[in-house]
Amino acid sequence: MDDIAWHAVDHAYGPALDTPGHVRALLSDDPEVVARAITDLDRTVHEEGGFVCGAATAVLPFLVEVLPSLAPQPRERLLELLHRIARWGDAEQVDPGWHDAWAKAKPVLGRSSPRPESPA
């Protein structure tokens, strides 16, 4: 995660400088810290305006890596977030790397949840 120039990657509010901290917070032993991290990721990397930002692409492999270590409820919330982002995969504005990143993540995510894979 430290190899990514987060200042050059945008999320919903500009440079994604806070994104690595949100991912690291997912590893906390405090359930409230984990819940807040998911809320913060939802607010920043999932854009309700109908596009997939660069931060979603950049953070996806790290979220997939962290996912198995999460308790069931936060794991389900994070999976839900990822599937909502993926639903924007056909939007007009999609980060150029998203489809490749999602293609790599889908097999792992499919093993993490009984939910059917997103069509994106």
MOTAFEN-V334291 format. One record per run of one state. SS is the DSSP state (A for helix, B for strand, O for the rest). FROM is the first residue (numbers start at 1). TO is the last residue. If there is no record, write none. Layout:
<<SS,FROM,TO> <SS,FROM,TO>>
This chain:
<<O,1,5> <A,6,8> <O,9,9> <B,10,11> <O,12,13> <B,14,15> <O,16,18> <A,19,25> <O,26,30> <A,31,45> <O,46,46> <B,47,47> <O,48,50> <B,51,52> <O,53,53> <A,54,67> <O,68,71> <A,72,90> <O,91,92> <B,93,94> <O,95,97> <A,98,112> <O,113,120>>
